[in-house]
Amino acid sequence: MAKPALVIGNKAYSSWSLRPWLLMRHAQLDFEEVRLPLYTEAWNAGIARYSPSGKVPALIDGEVCVWDSLAICEYLAETHPAKRLWPQDRAARAAARAVSAEMHSGFRDLRSTMAMNVRRSFPGRGRTPETMRDVARITAIWNDCRARFGRQGGFLFGDFSIADAMYAPVASRFRTYAVELDQVCRAYVETIHSLPSMQRWIAEASAETEVIAQYET
């Protein structure tokens, strides 16, 4: 039986791609990685083969195609229940789903002014009032989850879950833009970056040769 294929964009820039990739690597799920560098001939020639939306990520698992990061994570939780990709406690699981959905649909100003770029450091940039409101909400989420559900481990709900995969690109942005954080949030950013799978993503991003100007300024 063929392995599932996860179609992703550039590791330096593609926050949406990082989420399911990190989840699958951390959970030790076997898959084939298909990388299509954004805005290139390979992208133009290949994306329609894999993703009905024309965007990444997309997961191809036999006849099943899932083309949204959170939907991919839900699909993986459903198809690999033994991996416990959501918290087991019902209240924690509900909260994890809520904060994951909020990340998925919100924080547009943060996305706009602090684009993900794991290869670079832009301290002090992107601090519009709207972006800082997004930062305040995210740090409030992290503090709340850690206080209520995270006491048994270093992640938002103790053990690594889909919620951590959803917020990993934000942890990366906070490091890239040197965002000032409280002690709880600083520790959480370090916990995310200590993951071997996160370190692998960053190392492979650093080896990429493509440069997209809009993410470099």
Residue frames as a rotation matrix with the C-alpha (Angstrom) as fourth column:
MET 1
0.576 0.817 0.000 0.00
0.817 -0.576 0.000 0.00
0.000 0.000 -1.000 0.00
ALA 2
-0.080 -0.631 0.772 1.40
0.571 -0.663 -0.483 3.40
0.817 0.402 0.414 -1.02
LYS 3
-0.539 -0.186 -0.821 2.37
0.809 -0.384 -0.444 5.86
-0.233 -0.904 0.358 1.67
PRO 4
0.686 0.708 -0.167 0.30
0.659 -0.702 -0.271 9.03
-0.309 0.076 -0.948 2.06
ALA 5
-0.318 -0.740 0.592 1.79
0.869 -0.478 -0.131 12.06
0.380 0.473 0.795 0.32
LEU 6
0.438 0.368 -0.821 1.91
0.667 -0.745 0.022 15.46
-0.603 -0.557 -0.571 2.01
VAL 7
0.107 -0.320 0.941 2.25
0.860 -0.446 -0.249 18.30
0.500 0.836 0.228 -0.49
ILE 8
0.452 -0.063 -0.890 3.93
0.670 -0.634 0.386 21.38
-0.589 -0.771 -0.244 0.99
GLY 9
0.913 -0.205 0.354 5.48
0.097 -0.733 -0.673 24.67
0.397 0.649 -0.649 -0.08
ASN 10
-0.008 -0.978 0.209 8.81
-0.058 -0.208 -0.976 26.24
0.998 -0.020 -0.056 0.88
LYS 11
0.259 0.053 -0.964 9.86
0.863 0.434 0.256 25.38
0.433 -0.899 0.066 4.41
ALA 12
-0.808 -0.587 -0.056 11.29
0.559 -0.731 -0.392 28.85
0.189 -0.348 0.918 4.91
TYR 13
-0.908 0.396 0.138 7.93
-0.381 -0.916 0.124 30.53
0.176 0.059 0.983 4.40
SER 14
-0.309 0.881 -0.357 4.96
-0.298 0.267 0.916 28.16
0.903 0.390 0.180 4.34
SER 15
-0.716 0.083 0.693 3.34
-0.697 -0.040 -0.716 28.31
-0.032 -0.996 0.087 7.76
TRP 16
0.376 0.926 0.027 0.32
-0.917 0.376 -0.134 26.32
-0.134 0.025 0.991 6.60
SER 17
0.420 -0.284 -0.862 2.59
-0.375 0.810 -0.450 23.51
0.826 0.513 0.233 5.38
LEU 18
-0.618 -0.748 0.242 4.50
-0.500 0.136 -0.855 23.36
0.606 -0.650 -0.458 8.67
ARG 19
-0.124 0.619 0.775 1.42
-0.988 -0.004 -0.154 22.48
-0.092 -0.785 0.612 10.70
PRO 20
0.871 0.489 0.037 0.54
-0.487 0.871 -0.064 19.00
-0.064 0.038 0.997 9.35
TRP 21
0.369 -0.820 -0.437 4.19
-0.168 0.403 -0.900 18.23
0.914 0.405 0.011 8.54
LEU 22
-0.510 -0.566 0.647 5.21
-0.701 -0.162 -0.694 18.86
0.498 -0.808 -0.314 12.15
LEU 23
0.241 0.706 0.666 2.28
-0.927 0.370 -0.057 16.81
-0.287 -0.604 0.744 13.44
MET 24
0.915 0.149 -0.375 3.09
-0.305 0.863 -0.403 13.87
0.264 0.483 0.835 11.19
ARG 25
0.040 -0.976 -0.212 6.81
-0.207 0.200 -0.958 13.92
0.977 0.082 -0.194 11.92
HIS 26
-0.465 -0.213 0.859 6.30
-0.850 -0.162 -0.501 14.24
0.246 -0.963 -0.106 15.67
ALA 27
0.397 0.722 0.567 3.75
-0.806 0.570 -0.161 11.41
-0.439 -0.393 0.808 15.65
GLN 28
-0.602 -0.753 0.266 6.15
-0.480 0.607 0.633 9.30
-0.638 0.254 -0.727 13.55
LEU 29
0.535 0.782 0.320 3.63
-0.020 0.390 -0.921 8.81
-0.844 0.486 0.224 10.76
ASP 30
-0.474 -0.736 0.484 5.19
0.445 0.274 0.853 7.50
-0.760 0.619 0.197 7.57
PHE 31
0.706 0.705 -0.069 4.56
0.291 -0.377 -0.879 9.71
-0.646 0.601 -0.471 4.53
GLU 32
-0.122 -0.665 0.737 6.07
0.992 -0.070 0.101 10.92
-0.016 0.744 0.668 1.30
GLU 33
0.086 0.070 -0.994 6.92
0.289 -0.956 -0.043 14.61
-0.954 -0.283 -0.102 1.20
VAL 34
0.073 -0.016 0.997 6.17
0.990 -0.124 -0.074 16.47
0.125 0.992 0.006 -2.04
ARG 35
-0.060 -0.176 -0.983 7.66
0.473 -0.872 0.127 19.96
-0.879 -0.457 0.136 -1.95
LEU 36
0.236 0.191 0.953 6.49
0.941 -0.290 -0.175 22.47
0.243 0.938 -0.248 -4.56
PRO 37
-0.664 -0.528 -0.530 8.40
0.655 -0.752 -0.072 25.76
-0.360 -0.395 0.845 -4.21
LEU 38
0.297 0.879 -0.374 5.92
0.592 -0.477 -0.650 28.64
-0.749 -0.028 -0.662 -4.27
TYR 39
0.738 0.165 -0.655 5.61
-0.250 -0.834 -0.492 30.84
-0.627 0.527 -0.574 -7.35
THR 40
-0.439 -0.893 -0.100 7.88
-0.532 0.169 0.830 28.67
-0.724 0.417 -0.549 -9.51
GLU 41
-0.329 0.255 -0.909 7.49
-0.869 0.296 0.397 26.61
0.370 0.921 0.124 -12.68
ALA 42
-0.888 -0.028 -0.458 7.30
0.106 0.959 -0.264 23.47
0.446 -0.284 -0.849 -10.53
TRP 43
-0.725 0.671 -0.156 4.45
0.043 -0.181 -0.982 25.06
-0.688 -0.719 0.103 -8.55
ASN 44
-0.227 0.664 -0.713 2.54
-0.860 -0.480 -0.173 26.10
-0.457 0.574 0.680 -11.65
ALA 45
-0.410 -0.003 -0.912 2.99
-0.699 0.644 0.312 22.69
0.586 0.765 -0.266 -13.24
GLY 46
-0.776 -0.133 -0.617 2.23
0.110 0.934 -0.340 20.59
0.621 -0.331 -0.710 -10.18
ILE 47
-0.909 0.328 0.256 -0.22
-0.347 -0.261 -0.901 22.16
-0.229 -0.908 0.351 -7.75
ALA 48
-0.090 0.953 -0.290 -3.38
-0.995 -0.074 0.064 21.37
0.040 0.295 0.955 -9.74
ARG 49
-0.254 -0.072 -0.965 -2.45
-0.302 0.953 0.008 17.67
0.919 0.293 -0.263 -9.67
TYR 50
-0.734 -0.236 -0.637 -2.64
0.450 0.533 -0.717 17.58
0.508 -0.813 -0.285 -5.90
SER 51
-0.736 0.347 -0.581 -4.86
0.444 -0.400 -0.802 20.32
-0.510 -0.848 0.140 -4.51
PRO 52
-0.039 0.813 0.580 -8.35
0.985 -0.067 0.161 21.30
0.170 0.578 -0.798 -5.71
SER 53
0.752 0.329 -0.571 -7.94
0.504 -0.845 0.178 24.66
-0.425 -0.422 -0.801 -3.97
GLY 54
0.620 -0.616 0.486 -4.63
0.346 -0.342 -0.874 25.36
0.704 0.710 0.001 -5.70
LYS 55
0.391 -0.464 0.795 -2.99
-0.788 -0.616 0.028 25.81
0.477 -0.637 -0.606 -2.29
VAL 56
-0.233 -0.491 -0.839 -0.80
0.232 0.810 -0.538 23.87
0.945 -0.320 -0.075 0.12
PRO 57
-0.771 -0.566 0.290 -0.81
-0.517 0.824 0.232 21.79
-0.370 0.029 -0.928 2.17
ALA 58
0.343 0.831 -0.438 -2.65
-0.906 0.416 0.078 18.85
0.247 0.370 0.895 0.71
LEU 59
-0.473 -0.405 0.782 -2.66
-0.613 0.789 0.037 15.26
-0.632 -0.462 -0.622 1.93
ILE 60
0.132 0.444 -0.886 -3.18
-0.890 0.447 0.091 12.44
0.437 0.777 0.454 -0.56
ASP 61
-0.584 -0.222 0.781 -4.01
-0.632 0.728 -0.266 9.15
-0.510 -0.648 -0.565 1.14
GLY 62
-0.622 0.347 0.702 -5.07
0.556 0.827 0.083 6.62
-0.552 0.442 -0.707 -1.48
GLU 63
-0.318 0.604 0.731 -8.29
0.811 -0.227 0.540 7.95
0.492 0.764 -0.417 -2.97
VAL 64
0.624 0.526 -0.578 -8.68
0.768 -0.550 0.328 10.52
-0.145 -0.649 -0.747 -0.19
CYS 65
-0.368 -0.686 0.627 -7.51
0.658 -0.669 -0.346 14.10
0.657 0.285 0.697 -0.74
VAL 66
0.591 0.455 -0.666 -7.59
0.791 -0.487 0.369 16.65
-0.157 -0.746 -0.648 2.08
TRP 67
-0.050 -0.621 0.782 -6.48
0.801 -0.492 -0.340 20.18
0.596 0.609 0.523 1.19
ASP 68
0.503 0.170 0.847 -6.61
-0.311 -0.879 0.361 22.26
0.807 -0.445 -0.389 4.35
SER 69
-0.493 -0.869 0.043 -4.16
-0.375 0.167 -0.912 22.23
0.785 -0.466 -0.408 7.26
LEU 70
-0.523 0.339 0.782 -6.68
-0.819 0.054 -0.571 21.86
-0.236 -0.939 0.249 10.09
ALA 71
0.615 0.764 -0.197 -8.76
-0.786 0.574 -0.231 19.38
-0.063 0.297 0.953 8.08
ILE 72
0.171 -0.653 -0.738 -5.61
-0.337 0.665 -0.666 17.32
0.926 0.363 -0.107 7.49
CYS 73
-0.769 -0.487 0.413 -4.89
-0.519 0.101 -0.849 17.30
0.372 -0.868 -0.330 11.22
GLU 74
-0.034 0.851 0.524 -8.48
-0.909 0.192 -0.371 16.20
-0.416 -0.489 0.767 11.98
TYR 75
0.671 0.248 -0.699 -8.21
-0.618 0.707 -0.343 13.47
0.410 0.662 0.627 9.36
LEU 76
-0.271 -0.868 -0.415 -4.97
-0.306 0.487 -0.818 12.21
0.912 -0.095 -0.398 10.93
ALA 77
-0.673 0.099 0.733 -6.53
-0.735 0.018 -0.678 12.21
-0.081 -0.995 0.061 14.40
GLU 78
0.382 0.920 0.085 -9.42
-0.871 0.389 -0.301 10.15
-0.310 0.041 0.950 13.02
THR 79
0.721 -0.113 -0.684 -7.27
-0.406 0.731 -0.548 7.67
0.562 0.673 0.481 11.10
HIS 80
-0.247 -0.844 -0.476 -4.63
0.181 0.442 -0.879 7.26
0.952 -0.303 0.044 13.84
PRO 81
0.664 0.630 0.403 -6.56
-0.235 -0.336 0.912 7.28
0.710 -0.701 -0.075 17.14
ALA 82
0.693 -0.440 -0.571 -3.74
0.704 0.584 0.404 5.50
0.156 -0.682 0.715 18.99
LYS 83
-0.307 -0.865 0.397 -1.53
0.733 -0.481 -0.481 8.57
0.607 0.143 0.782 18.43
ARG 84
0.271 0.507 -0.818 -3.84
0.929 -0.361 0.084 10.71
-0.253 -0.783 -0.568 20.61
LEU 85
-0.532 -0.526 0.664 -3.40
0.756 -0.648 0.093 13.82
0.381 0.551 0.742 18.51
TRP 86
0.077 0.561 0.824 -6.11
-0.282 -0.781 0.558 15.63
0.956 -0.275 0.098 20.49
PRO 87
-0.724 -0.268 0.635 -6.16
-0.666 0.033 -0.745 15.72
0.179 -0.963 -0.203 24.32
GLN 88
-0.745 0.416 -0.522 -8.01
0.341 0.909 0.238 12.80
0.573 0.000 -0.819 25.87
ASP 89
-0.629 0.527 -0.571 -9.90
0.541 -0.231 -0.809 14.84
-0.559 -0.818 -0.139 28.47
ARG 90
0.060 0.762 0.644 -13.16
0.998 -0.065 -0.016 16.16
0.030 0.644 -0.764 27.01
ALA 91
0.825 0.252 -0.505 -12.84
0.346 -0.933 0.100 19.70
-0.446 -0.258 -0.857 28.37
ALA 92
-0.073 -0.938 -0.340 -9.22
-0.086 -0.334 0.939 19.95
-0.994 0.098 -0.057 27.25
ARG 93
-0.566 -0.105 0.818 -10.11
0.717 0.427 0.551 18.54
-0.407 0.898 -0.167 23.83
ALA 94
0.509 0.820 0.262 -12.89
0.858 -0.461 -0.225 21.09
-0.063 0.340 -0.938 23.40
ALA 95
0.691 -0.325 -0.646 -10.53
-0.035 -0.907 0.419 23.91
-0.722 -0.267 -0.638 24.32
ALA 96
-0.389 -0.897 0.211 -7.83
0.145 0.166 0.975 22.55
-0.910 0.410 0.065 22.00
ARG 97
-0.227 0.397 0.889 -10.28
0.966 0.210 0.152 22.46
-0.127 0.893 -0.431 19.10
ALA 98
0.786 0.595 -0.167 -11.46
0.582 -0.804 -0.120 25.99
-0.206 -0.003 -0.979 19.86
VAL 99
0.429 -0.679 -0.596 -8.00
-0.210 -0.717 0.665 27.55
-0.878 -0.160 -0.450 20.02
SER 100
-0.542 -0.582 0.606 -6.93
0.437 0.421 0.795 25.62
-0.718 0.695 0.026 16.90
ALA 101
0.149 0.696 0.702 -9.95
0.989 -0.100 -0.112 26.91
-0.008 0.711 -0.703 15.00
GLU 102
0.848 0.124 -0.516 -9.23
0.221 -0.967 0.131 30.45
-0.482 -0.225 -0.847 16.23
MET 103
-0.147 -0.970 -0.195 -5.68
-0.088 -0.184 0.979 30.17
-0.985 0.161 -0.058 14.92
HIS 104
-0.463 -0.009 0.886 -6.93
0.752 0.525 0.398 28.74
-0.469 0.851 -0.236 11.64
SER 105
0.234 0.737 0.634 -9.41
0.948 -0.317 0.019 31.53
0.215 0.596 -0.773 10.95
GLY 106
0.941 0.269 -0.205 -7.96
0.327 -0.878 0.351 34.55
-0.085 -0.397 -0.914 12.72
PHE 107
0.363 -0.832 -0.419 -4.94
0.299 -0.322 0.898 36.73
-0.882 -0.452 0.132 13.42
ARG 108
0.712 0.000 0.702 -4.85
0.702 -0.025 -0.712 38.24
0.018 1.000 -0.018 9.94
ASP 109
0.905 -0.388 0.175 -2.81
-0.372 -0.921 -0.117 41.26
0.207 0.041 -0.978 11.00
LEU 110
0.359 -0.793 0.492 -0.11
-0.449 0.315 0.836 39.08
-0.818 -0.521 -0.243 12.52
ARG 111
0.359 -0.185 0.915 0.02
0.653 0.751 -0.104 37.00
-0.668 0.634 0.390 9.35
SER 112
0.862 0.084 0.499 0.30
0.461 -0.537 -0.707 40.16
0.209 0.840 -0.501 7.24
THR 113
0.776 -0.528 0.346 2.96
-0.527 -0.843 -0.104 42.08
0.346 -0.101 -0.933 9.15
MET 114
-0.027 -0.791 0.612 4.96
-0.875 0.315 0.368 39.17
-0.483 -0.525 -0.700 10.57
ALA 115
0.696 0.269 -0.666 5.14
-0.643 0.647 -0.410 36.68
0.321 0.713 0.623 7.72
MET 116
0.811 -0.397 0.429 6.87
-0.012 0.723 0.691 33.41
-0.584 -0.566 0.582 8.58
ASN 117
0.641 -0.724 -0.255 10.52
-0.370 -0.001 -0.929 33.27
0.672 0.690 -0.268 7.63
VAL 118
0.982 -0.187 -0.033 12.46
0.128 0.526 0.841 30.75
-0.140 -0.830 0.540 9.71
ARG 119
0.335 -0.915 0.223 15.77
0.899 0.240 -0.367 31.70
0.282 0.323 0.903 8.07
ARG 120
-0.243 -0.403 0.882 15.79
0.340 -0.887 -0.312 35.35
0.909 0.224 0.352 9.06
SER 121
-0.227 0.153 -0.962 15.67
0.950 -0.182 -0.253 37.71
-0.213 -0.971 -0.104 12.04
PHE 122
-0.301 0.230 0.925 13.66
0.422 -0.838 0.346 40.93
0.855 0.495 0.155 11.87
PRO 123
-0.405 0.158 -0.901 13.63
0.910 -0.024 -0.414 42.26
-0.087 -0.987 -0.134 15.45
GLY 124
-0.637 0.189 -0.747 11.23
0.189 -0.901 -0.389 45.12
-0.747 -0.389 0.538 16.02
ARG 125
-0.928 0.278 -0.247 9.40
-0.335 -0.336 0.880 44.88
0.162 0.900 0.405 12.71
GLY 126
-0.584 0.757 -0.292 5.68
0.251 0.511 0.822 44.45
0.772 0.407 -0.489 12.19
ARG 127
-0.696 0.265 -0.667 4.49
0.708 0.099 -0.699 46.00
-0.119 -0.959 -0.256 15.44
THR 128
-0.606 0.620 0.499 1.32
-0.146 -0.703 0.696 47.71
0.782 0.349 0.516 14.30
PRO 129
-0.575 0.459 0.677 -1.41
-0.806 -0.180 -0.563 48.25
-0.137 -0.870 0.474 16.92
GLU 130
0.496 0.817 -0.293 -3.56
-0.858 0.514 -0.020 45.64
0.134 0.261 0.956 15.18
THR 131
0.163 -0.529 -0.833 -0.76
-0.176 0.815 -0.552 43.11
0.971 0.236 0.040 15.14
MET 132
-0.820 -0.518 0.244 0.00
-0.298 0.022 -0.954 43.68
0.489 -0.855 -0.172 18.79
ARG 133
-0.045 0.873 0.485 -3.65
-0.984 0.045 -0.171 43.01
-0.172 -0.485 0.857 19.60
ASP 134
0.653 0.195 -0.732 -3.23
-0.448 0.879 -0.166 39.66
0.611 0.436 0.661 17.85
VAL 135
-0.371 -0.870 -0.324 -0.07
-0.090 0.381 -0.920 39.02
0.924 -0.312 -0.220 19.88
ALA 136
-0.665 0.161 0.729 -1.91
-0.742 -0.253 -0.621 39.85
0.085 -0.954 0.288 23.09
ARG 137
0.451 0.892 0.045 -4.71
-0.893 0.450 0.016 37.44
-0.007 -0.048 0.999 22.27
ILE 138
0.451 -0.345 -0.823 -2.31
-0.198 0.861 -0.469 34.62
0.870 0.375 0.320 21.35
THR 139
-0.658 -0.753 0.025 -0.28
-0.180 0.125 -0.976 35.03
0.731 -0.646 -0.218 24.52
ALA 140
-0.306 0.646 0.699 -3.51
-0.946 -0.126 -0.298 35.06
-0.105 -0.752 0.650 26.54
ILE 141
0.690 0.522 -0.501 -4.50
-0.616 0.787 -0.029 31.76
0.380 0.328 0.865 24.88
TRP 142
0.021 -0.776 -0.631 -1.12
-0.040 0.630 -0.776 30.22
0.999 0.042 -0.018 25.65
ASN 143
-0.779 -0.315 0.543 -1.20
-0.501 -0.207 -0.840 31.32
0.377 -0.926 0.004 29.27
ASP 144
0.073 0.908 0.413 -4.75
-0.991 0.112 -0.069 30.06
-0.109 -0.404 0.908 29.76
CYS 145
0.689 0.179 -0.702 -4.10
-0.412 0.894 -0.176 26.67
0.596 0.411 0.690 28.17
ARG 146
-0.307 -0.886 -0.348 -0.86
-0.055 0.382 -0.923 26.16
0.950 -0.264 -0.166 30.07
ALA 147
-0.706 0.041 0.707 -2.49
-0.686 -0.287 -0.669 27.13
0.176 -0.957 0.231 33.39
ARG 148
0.177 0.924 0.338 -5.63
-0.953 0.247 -0.174 25.04
-0.244 -0.291 0.925 32.97
PHE 149
0.938 0.347 0.004 -4.45
-0.320 0.870 -0.376 22.03
-0.134 0.351 0.927 31.00
GLY 150
0.648 -0.713 -0.267 -0.67
-0.227 0.154 -0.962 22.06
0.727 0.684 -0.062 30.53
ARG 151
0.530 -0.449 0.719 0.73
-0.847 -0.241 0.474 21.31
-0.039 -0.861 -0.508 33.96
GLN 152
0.692 -0.207 0.692 1.77
-0.060 0.938 0.341 17.73
-0.720 -0.278 0.636 33.08
GLY 153
0.189 -0.660 0.727 4.07
0.932 0.354 0.080 18.71
-0.311 0.662 0.682 30.21
GLY 154
-0.562 -0.600 -0.570 5.61
0.422 -0.800 0.427 21.57
-0.712 -0.001 0.703 28.26
PHE 155
-0.856 0.261 0.447 2.92
0.401 -0.213 0.891 21.97
0.327 0.942 0.078 25.61
LEU 156
-0.608 0.641 0.468 -0.39
-0.559 -0.764 0.321 23.82
0.563 -0.066 0.824 25.60
PHE 157
0.525 0.843 0.120 -2.27
-0.740 0.382 0.553 20.76
0.420 -0.379 0.824 26.87
GLY 158
0.527 -0.453 0.719 0.63
-0.484 0.536 0.692 18.98
-0.699 -0.713 0.063 28.52
ASP 159
-0.131 -0.508 0.851 1.46
0.497 0.709 0.500 16.51
-0.858 0.489 0.160 25.76
PHE 160
-0.868 -0.221 -0.444 2.00
-0.271 -0.538 0.798 17.63
-0.415 0.813 0.408 22.17
SER 161
-0.080 0.902 0.425 -1.27
0.547 0.396 -0.737 17.92
-0.833 0.173 -0.525 20.27
ILE 162
0.048 0.220 0.974 -2.79
0.979 -0.203 -0.002 19.38
0.197 0.954 -0.226 17.13
ALA 163
0.935 0.321 -0.151 -3.10
0.350 -0.903 0.250 22.69
-0.056 -0.287 -0.956 18.97
ASP 164
0.312 -0.901 -0.300 0.70
0.056 -0.298 0.953 22.87
-0.948 -0.314 -0.042 19.22
ALA 165
-0.377 -0.386 0.842 1.07
0.831 0.261 0.492 22.09
-0.410 0.885 0.222 15.53
MET 166
0.471 0.660 0.585 -1.35
0.838 -0.542 -0.063 24.92
0.275 0.520 -0.808 14.76
TYR 167
0.990 -0.061 -0.131 0.59
0.001 -0.904 0.427 27.44
-0.144 -0.422 -0.895 16.87
ALA 168
0.323 -0.936 0.138 4.11
0.727 0.338 0.598 26.32
-0.606 -0.093 0.790 15.93
PRO 169
-0.006 -0.357 0.934 4.38
0.881 -0.444 -0.164 28.85
0.473 0.822 0.317 13.06
VAL 170
0.798 0.309 0.518 3.43
0.041 -0.884 0.465 31.60
0.602 -0.350 -0.718 15.50
ALA 171
0.796 -0.591 -0.130 6.20
0.252 0.129 0.959 30.49
-0.550 -0.797 0.251 17.85
SER 172
0.004 -0.800 0.600 8.52
0.981 0.118 0.151 30.76
-0.192 0.589 0.785 14.87
ARG 173
0.309 0.185 0.933 7.27
0.526 -0.851 -0.005 34.26
0.793 0.492 -0.360 14.05
PHE 174
0.995 0.087 0.048 7.75
0.007 -0.544 0.839 35.40
0.099 -0.835 -0.542 17.64
ARG 175
0.388 -0.922 -0.008 11.37
0.567 0.232 0.790 34.30
-0.726 -0.311 0.613 17.44
THR 176
-0.055 -0.403 0.913 11.97
0.983 -0.180 -0.021 35.84
0.173 0.897 0.406 13.99
TYR 177
0.212 0.258 0.943 10.54
0.297 -0.936 0.190 39.22
0.931 0.240 -0.275 15.02
ALA 178
-0.726 -0.611 -0.315 11.90
0.437 -0.057 -0.897 39.09
0.530 -0.790 0.309 18.60
VAL 179
0.151 0.882 0.447 8.47
-0.113 -0.434 0.894 39.68
0.982 -0.185 0.035 20.12
GLU 180
-0.723 -0.371 0.583 8.60
-0.569 -0.160 -0.807 40.50
0.393 -0.915 -0.096 23.82
LEU 181
0.129 0.745 -0.654 6.92
-0.103 0.666 0.739 37.67
0.986 -0.028 0.163 25.76
ASP 182
0.462 0.090 0.882 6.14
-0.880 -0.077 0.469 36.77
0.110 -0.993 0.043 29.35
GLN 183
-0.438 -0.760 0.481 7.93
-0.830 0.547 0.108 33.87
-0.345 -0.352 -0.870 31.03
VAL 184
0.077 0.551 0.831 5.23
-0.093 0.834 -0.544 31.29
-0.993 -0.036 0.116 30.22
CYS 185
0.927 0.358 -0.116 5.17
-0.122 -0.006 -0.993 32.18
-0.356 0.934 0.038 26.54
ARG 186
0.228 -0.924 -0.306 8.96
-0.970 -0.188 -0.155 32.38
0.086 0.332 -0.939 26.23
ALA 187
-0.463 -0.387 0.798 9.19
-0.559 0.826 0.076 28.87
-0.688 -0.411 -0.598 27.67
TYR 188
0.440 0.710 0.549 6.54
0.060 0.587 -0.807 27.63
-0.896 0.389 0.215 25.27
VAL 189
0.815 -0.223 -0.536 8.38
-0.580 -0.328 -0.746 29.07
-0.010 0.918 -0.397 22.25
GLU 190
-0.238 -0.968 0.081 11.54
-0.970 0.240 0.029 27.30
-0.048 -0.072 -0.996 23.43
THR 191
-0.198 0.248 0.948 9.62
-0.270 0.916 -0.296 24.04
-0.942 -0.314 -0.115 23.91
ILE 192
0.850 0.527 0.024 8.33
-0.087 0.186 -0.979 24.18
-0.520 0.829 0.204 20.33
HIS 193
0.623 -0.655 -0.428 11.80
-0.729 -0.287 -0.622 24.93
0.285 0.699 -0.656 18.96
SER 194
-0.277 -0.734 0.620 13.35
-0.868 0.468 0.166 22.11
-0.412 -0.492 -0.767 21.00
LEU 195
0.623 0.562 0.544 11.31
-0.259 0.805 -0.534 19.52
-0.738 0.192 0.647 19.10
PRO 196
-0.426 -0.808 0.408 13.55
0.157 0.378 0.912 17.45
-0.891 0.453 -0.034 16.80
SER 197
0.021 0.509 0.860 10.90
0.967 0.208 -0.147 17.72
-0.254 0.835 -0.488 14.08
MET 198
0.930 0.284 -0.234 10.89
0.244 -0.952 -0.184 21.52
-0.275 0.114 -0.955 14.35
GLN 199
0.208 -0.939 -0.275 14.67
-0.340 -0.333 0.880 21.62
-0.917 -0.090 -0.388 14.26
ARG 200
-0.403 -0.296 0.866 14.62
0.605 0.623 0.495 19.42
-0.687 0.724 -0.072 11.17
TRP 201
0.570 0.684 0.456 12.15
0.808 -0.363 -0.465 21.73
-0.152 0.633 -0.759 9.43
ILE 202
0.855 -0.263 -0.447 14.33
-0.184 -0.959 0.213 24.77
-0.485 -0.100 -0.869 10.16
ALA 203
-0.158 -0.968 0.193 17.51
-0.118 0.212 0.970 22.99
-0.980 0.131 -0.148 9.02
GLU 204
-0.273 0.119 0.955 15.86
0.854 0.486 0.184 21.94
-0.442 0.866 -0.234 5.76
ALA 205
0.838 0.545 0.008 14.48
0.508 -0.776 -0.374 25.47
-0.198 0.318 -0.927 5.30
SER 206
0.505 -0.726 -0.466 18.00
-0.322 -0.660 0.679 26.83
-0.801 -0.193 -0.567 5.70
ALA 207
-0.466 -0.692 0.552 19.16
0.229 0.508 0.830 24.55
-0.855 0.513 -0.079 2.88
GLU 208
0.462 0.696 0.550 16.55
0.761 0.007 -0.649 25.85
-0.456 0.718 -0.526 0.45
THR 209
-0.633 -0.762 0.136 17.83
0.701 -0.489 0.520 28.09
-0.329 0.424 0.843 -2.33
GLU 210
-0.077 0.674 0.735 14.59
0.780 -0.418 0.465 29.84
0.621 0.609 -0.494 -3.31
VAL 211
-0.810 -0.108 -0.576 14.09
0.458 -0.729 -0.508 33.43
-0.366 -0.675 0.640 -2.18
ILE 212
0.032 0.879 0.477 10.70
0.903 -0.230 0.363 35.12
0.429 0.419 -0.801 -2.26
ALA 213
-0.678 -0.507 0.532 11.17
0.336 -0.858 -0.389 38.87
0.653 -0.085 0.752 -1.97
GLN 214
0.068 0.791 0.608 7.84
-0.326 -0.559 0.763 39.65
0.943 -0.250 0.220 -0.31
TYR 215
0.888 0.233 -0.397 8.80
0.243 0.496 0.834 37.50
0.391 -0.836 0.384 2.69
GLU 216
0.080 -0.966 -0.245 12.28
0.957 0.143 -0.254 38.99
0.281 -0.214 0.936 2.99
THR 217
-0.700 -0.308 0.644 11.41
0.230 -0.951 -0.205 42.64
0.676 0.005 0.737 3.63
